[in-house]
Every structure is written in C-alpha cells, then in structure tokens.
C-alpha cells in the first residue's frame, strides 16, 4: 500500500466533507452517515501522519479554512434538519393526542 502524504489526506478529507454536505442537502442520510464514517477513519490517518508543515503552509491554511466553512454549513444544515424533525414530531404528537381526545369524547349513541 502506498503511503499518502498529509496534503493528500487533507484533500481527501475536504472532498468527503463536500460530499457530506451535498448528500445532506439531498436528504440522503444513509449516504451522509456512510461518508461521515469514512471521514472519521480518514481523520485517524491524518492524526497518525507526520504533518511536515502542511497545516501552516498557505495551501494548508486555505484548504483547512475551506473545510471549516463546509463543516459549519453541515452543522447549520443539521440544525435546520433537526429543528424541522422536532417540529414534525411535535405536530404529529399533538395531532395524535387531539384526535384521540376527540374520538373518546364523541357521542357514539344517536
């Protein structure tokens, strides 16, 4: 197996981050979580690979800045998704309770 440089690993990490955002936007959560798991494994590789000054180089700083922006966009999209899911759950729960109450209070005798 050919060892990748830390720069290549960071570029792969950036690619996976962009793909995560793309599939989150498409609401393909299965693929989103699959990509997230890949990115976590890649993070372990990055931590175990000597940096050789890449993170402080102009190219490294630029790439990491882009990753941070994409990661922030993922966080914001997840917060929106979670808020929407929470609202849907609350509406569903309220509707379920309201319809149960309405049915139990019906006068079934005519």
Secondary structure, DSSP 4 states (H G I P E B T S, - for coil): -PPPPHHHHHHHHHHHHHHHHHHHHTT-HHHHHHHHHHHHHHHHHHHHS--TTTTTSHHHHHHHHHHHHHHHHHHHHHHHHHHHHHHHHHHHHHHHHHHHHHHHTS----
